[in-house]
């Protein structure tokens, strides 16, 4: 089987702007000529909406993914059955256009050079490499294209690496069945697409790491301040000006300001408000 051709029976070749693609003549993929209110569904008029026959929904005309200009997708997956499922879904939605398919890193590189596309859908583990190789290549060859990694695995470290290499989506094949076109439309329109339970795990991981860092830094940063600097910080937190604080501490306002600069440096803050907030959170007064 030629992986650069469609696996879908009943498809027909289409070309747009010199790039080959696959479209399907399907009664469920019709694009009505009028919106819900009877107005024209043309994407050229601001504020109008198009209604889709397949899973009816309202789609604003200002978003990417219109009948005349669908979001172009390059699909790379070494499993022909998975490619077939994803290809059918993309072609059933008139807002997306599958322009090419590939079964590995080498074919994927060739497809990246030969075809114009807006979104790369790439499996994490390919027969001759992994998605990371293609992500780096796409970032160089097609910097304006978005990328969504798809995988049966949900390894947090791999997800983070994919995002570091420019991916704007990461989907689990198990939990994102029949939602690939939606993911494509999300990232094409400036959003991000990630399997919900995976997103929650990453947020929890971030919270735990942040809490551990705060706990680790707390005694070190608090101990950096001298007794006098803590007194100055308490005065500032109470609303006293430098002159007023100096008068109460029997030092000059210039000395107070010197202490404040040292406090900013030690606490790694830039303003009085930040210093006061830090001191409040750390229980310094």
FIRO-637766 format. One record per residue (C-alpha): x, z, y. Coordinates in nm, 2 decimals. Layout:
N
xx / zz / yy
X / Z / Y $
...
//
This chain:
285
xx / zz / yy
0.00 / 0.00 / 0.00 $
0.13 / -0.09 / 0.34 $
0.12 / 0.24 / 0.54 $
0.11 / 0.06 / 0.87 $
-0.23 / -0.08 / 0.78 $
-0.56 / 0.09 / 0.76 $
-0.66 / 0.26 / 0.43 $
-1.03 / 0.23 / 0.53 $
-1.24 / -0.04 / 0.36 $
-1.47 / -0.21 / 0.60 $
-1.24 / -0.18 / 0.90 $
-1.14 / -0.48 / 1.11 $
-0.82 / -0.54 / 1.31 $
-0.84 / -0.51 / 1.69 $
-0.59 / -0.57 / 1.96 $
-0.57 / -0.42 / 2.31 $
-0.28 / -0.47 / 2.54 $
-0.06 / -0.60 / 2.27 $
-0.10 / -0.31 / 2.03 $
-0.28 / -0.35 / 1.70 $
-0.55 / -0.10 / 1.60 $
-0.83 / -0.04 / 1.36 $
-1.20 / -0.03 / 1.46 $
-1.51 / 0.01 / 1.24 $
-1.85 / -0.15 / 1.27 $
-2.06 / 0.15 / 1.19 $
-2.42 / 0.22 / 1.29 $
-2.34 / 0.59 / 1.35 $
-2.07 / 0.50 / 1.60 $
-2.29 / 0.33 / 1.86 $
-2.25 / 0.39 / 2.23 $
-2.59 / 0.39 / 2.40 $
-2.61 / 0.19 / 2.72 $
-2.79 / 0.48 / 2.90 $
-2.74 / 0.85 / 2.94 $
-3.00 / 1.12 / 2.87 $
-3.17 / 1.06 / 3.20 $
-3.18 / 0.68 / 3.15 $
-2.90 / 0.61 / 3.40 $
-2.62 / 0.38 / 3.31 $
-2.35 / 0.51 / 3.08 $
-2.07 / 0.31 / 3.25 $
-1.74 / 0.50 / 3.29 $
-1.67 / 0.34 / 3.62 $
-1.92 / 0.55 / 3.82 $
-1.81 / 0.90 / 3.90 $
-2.04 / 1.18 / 3.78 $
-2.21 / 0.98 / 3.51 $
-2.20 / 1.07 / 3.14 $
-2.19 / 0.87 / 2.81 $
-2.39 / 0.98 / 2.51 $
-2.25 / 0.93 / 2.16 $
-2.46 / 0.85 / 1.86 $
-2.22 / 1.01 / 1.62 $
-2.28 / 1.39 / 1.65 $
-2.45 / 1.34 / 1.99 $
-2.28 / 1.50 / 2.28 $
-2.24 / 1.44 / 2.65 $
-1.90 / 1.31 / 2.75 $
-1.81 / 1.30 / 3.12 $
-1.70 / 0.96 / 3.25 $
-1.39 / 1.10 / 3.42 $
-1.23 / 1.22 / 3.10 $
-1.00 / 1.02 / 2.88 $
-1.17 / 0.87 / 2.58 $
-1.42 / 0.61 / 2.70 $
-1.57 / 0.31 / 2.52 $
-1.35 / 0.06 / 2.72 $
-1.04 / 0.28 / 2.71 $
-1.04 / 0.51 / 2.40 $
-0.75 / 0.75 / 2.34 $
-0.49 / 0.57 / 2.13 $
-0.36 / 0.76 / 1.83 $
-0.06 / 0.71 / 1.60 $
-0.10 / 0.89 / 1.27 $
0.20 / 0.99 / 1.05 $
0.13 / 1.16 / 0.72 $
0.29 / 1.10 / 0.38 $
-0.03 / 1.17 / 0.19 $
-0.24 / 0.85 / 0.17 $
-0.56 / 1.04 / 0.09 $
-0.52 / 1.27 / 0.39 $
-0.44 / 0.97 / 0.61 $
-0.76 / 0.81 / 0.48 $
-0.97 / 1.11 / 0.57 $
-0.82 / 1.14 / 0.92 $
-0.84 / 0.77 / 0.98 $
-1.20 / 0.76 / 0.89 $
-1.28 / 1.04 / 1.13 $
-1.09 / 0.89 / 1.42 $
-1.25 / 0.55 / 1.37 $
-1.60 / 0.70 / 1.35 $
-1.56 / 0.83 / 1.70 $
-1.56 / 0.56 / 1.97 $
-1.36 / 0.78 / 2.20 $
-1.05 / 0.75 / 1.98 $
-0.87 / 0.44 / 1.85 $
-0.62 / 0.45 / 1.56 $
-0.35 / 0.20 / 1.66 $
-0.11 / 0.25 / 1.37 $
-0.03 / 0.46 / 1.07 $
0.30 / 0.56 / 0.90 $
0.40 / 0.75 / 0.59 $
0.73 / 0.91 / 0.69 $
0.99 / 0.98 / 0.96 $
1.15 / 0.64 / 0.93 $
0.82 / 0.45 / 0.95 $
0.71 / 0.68 / 1.22 $
1.01 / 0.60 / 1.44 $
0.94 / 0.23 / 1.40 $
0.58 / 0.28 / 1.49 $
0.67 / 0.48 / 1.80 $
0.88 / 0.20 / 1.93 $
0.63 / -0.08 / 1.84 $
0.30 / 0.07 / 1.95 $
0.16 / 0.22 / 2.27 $
-0.02 / 0.54 / 2.20 $
-0.15 / 0.85 / 2.38 $
-0.14 / 1.10 / 2.10 $
0.07 / 1.15 / 1.80 $
-0.09 / 1.32 / 1.50 $
0.19 / 1.41 / 1.26 $
0.21 / 1.61 / 0.94 $
0.47 / 1.88 / 0.94 $
0.63 / 1.80 / 0.61 $
0.70 / 1.44 / 0.54 $
0.88 / 1.28 / 0.24 $
1.19 / 1.18 / 0.43 $
1.20 / 1.46 / 0.70 $
0.97 / 1.67 / 0.91 $
0.76 / 1.65 / 1.22 $
1.04 / 1.81 / 1.43 $
1.25 / 1.49 / 1.40 $
0.96 / 1.28 / 1.53 $
0.87 / 1.53 / 1.81 $
1.22 / 1.50 / 1.95 $
1.21 / 1.12 / 1.92 $
0.88 / 1.09 / 2.08 $
0.99 / 1.31 / 2.37 $
1.26 / 1.06 / 2.44 $
1.09 / 0.73 / 2.37 $
0.73 / 0.82 / 2.48 $
0.76 / 1.11 / 2.72 $
0.40 / 1.07 / 2.84 $
0.25 / 1.09 / 2.49 $
0.10 / 1.41 / 2.35 $
0.17 / 1.54 / 2.00 $
-0.04 / 1.74 / 1.75 $
0.12 / 1.88 / 1.44 $
-0.10 / 1.91 / 1.13 $
0.00 / 2.11 / 0.83 $
-0.13 / 2.30 / 0.53 $
0.10 / 2.58 / 0.62 $
0.06 / 2.82 / 0.92 $
0.41 / 2.96 / 0.96 $
0.44 / 3.12 / 1.30 $
0.81 / 3.03 / 1.35 $
0.74 / 2.66 / 1.28 $
0.45 / 2.66 / 1.52 $
0.66 / 2.81 / 1.80 $
0.93 / 2.55 / 1.73 $
0.68 / 2.27 / 1.74 $
0.56 / 2.39 / 2.08 $
0.92 / 2.42 / 2.20 $
0.97 / 2.05 / 2.11 $
0.67 / 1.95 / 2.32 $
0.37 / 1.96 / 2.08 $
0.05 / 2.06 / 2.25 $
-0.15 / 2.12 / 1.93 $
-0.10 / 2.27 / 1.58 $
-0.38 / 2.23 / 1.33 $
-0.42 / 2.37 / 0.97 $
-0.55 / 2.11 / 0.73 $
-0.76 / 2.37 / 0.56 $
-0.95 / 2.51 / 0.86 $
-0.96 / 2.20 / 1.09 $
-1.14 / 1.95 / 0.85 $
-1.34 / 1.69 / 1.04 $
-1.22 / 1.80 / 1.39 $
-0.91 / 1.57 / 1.44 $
-1.08 / 1.35 / 1.69 $
-1.18 / 1.65 / 1.90 $
-0.82 / 1.78 / 1.89 $
-0.70 / 1.44 / 2.01 $
-0.94 / 1.44 / 2.30 $
-0.84 / 1.79 / 2.40 $
-0.47 / 1.73 / 2.42 $
-0.52 / 1.38 / 2.58 $
-0.72 / 1.55 / 2.86 $
-0.46 / 1.81 / 2.94 $
-0.56 / 2.09 / 2.70 $
-0.41 / 2.24 / 2.39 $
-0.55 / 2.24 / 2.04 $
-0.46 / 2.51 / 1.79 $
-0.64 / 2.65 / 1.48 $
-0.83 / 2.96 / 1.61 $
-0.70 / 3.21 / 1.35 $
-0.35 / 3.09 / 1.41 $
-0.39 / 3.12 / 1.79 $
-0.50 / 3.48 / 1.74 $
-0.20 / 3.56 / 1.52 $
0.04 / 3.42 / 1.78 $
-0.13 / 3.63 / 2.05 $
-0.10 / 3.94 / 1.84 $
0.26 / 3.86 / 1.77 $
0.32 / 3.82 / 2.14 $
0.15 / 4.15 / 2.22 $
0.35 / 4.34 / 1.96 $
0.68 / 4.19 / 2.08 $
0.59 / 4.27 / 2.44 $
0.49 / 4.63 / 2.35 $
0.81 / 4.68 / 2.16 $
1.02 / 4.55 / 2.44 $
0.85 / 4.78 / 2.69 $
0.90 / 5.08 / 2.47 $
1.26 / 4.99 / 2.41 $
1.33 / 4.94 / 2.79 $
1.14 / 5.23 / 2.92 $
1.39 / 5.52 / 2.88 $
1.69 / 5.30 / 2.98 $
1.52 / 5.18 / 3.31 $
1.39 / 5.52 / 3.40 $
1.72 / 5.69 / 3.34 $
1.89 / 5.44 / 3.57 $
1.74 / 5.60 / 3.88 $
1.92 / 5.90 / 4.03 $
1.73 / 6.21 / 4.14 $
1.74 / 6.10 / 4.50 $
1.62 / 5.75 / 4.42 $
1.32 / 5.90 / 4.23 $
1.25 / 6.11 / 4.54 $
1.26 / 5.81 / 4.76 $
1.04 / 5.61 / 4.52 $
0.78 / 5.89 / 4.52 $
0.77 / 5.90 / 4.90 $
0.72 / 5.52 / 4.91 $
0.45 / 5.55 / 4.65 $
0.28 / 5.81 / 4.87 $
0.26 / 5.56 / 5.16 $
0.55 / 5.69 / 5.37 $
0.75 / 5.44 / 5.58 $
1.13 / 5.45 / 5.55 $
1.16 / 5.65 / 5.87 $
0.90 / 5.90 / 5.76 $
1.06 / 5.93 / 5.41 $
1.40 / 5.98 / 5.57 $
1.26 / 6.25 / 5.80 $
1.11 / 6.45 / 5.51 $
1.42 / 6.41 / 5.29 $
1.65 / 6.48 / 5.59 $
1.83 / 6.15 / 5.56 $
1.83 / 5.84 / 5.79 $
1.59 / 5.55 / 5.74 $
1.90 / 5.33 / 5.68 $
1.99 / 5.55 / 5.38 $
1.63 / 5.53 / 5.26 $
1.65 / 5.15 / 5.27 $
1.98 / 5.16 / 5.08 $
1.82 / 5.37 / 4.81 $
1.53 / 5.12 / 4.80 $
1.76 / 4.83 / 4.74 $
1.93 / 5.01 / 4.46 $
1.59 / 5.09 / 4.31 $
1.49 / 4.72 / 4.33 $
1.81 / 4.62 / 4.16 $
1.79 / 4.88 / 3.88 $
1.42 / 4.82 / 3.81 $
1.46 / 4.44 / 3.84 $
1.18 / 4.41 / 4.10 $
1.16 / 4.26 / 4.44 $
0.90 / 4.45 / 4.65 $
0.79 / 4.80 / 4.72 $
0.46 / 4.73 / 4.54 $
0.63 / 4.62 / 4.23 $
0.86 / 4.92 / 4.23 $
0.56 / 5.16 / 4.28 $
0.37 / 4.99 / 4.00 $
0.67 / 5.02 / 3.77 $
0.71 / 5.39 / 3.85 $
0.34 / 5.45 / 3.79 $
0.34 / 5.28 / 3.46 $
0.65 / 5.47 / 3.35 $
0.52 / 5.80 / 3.46 $
0.80 / 5.87 / 3.71 $
0.56 / 6.05 / 3.94 $
//
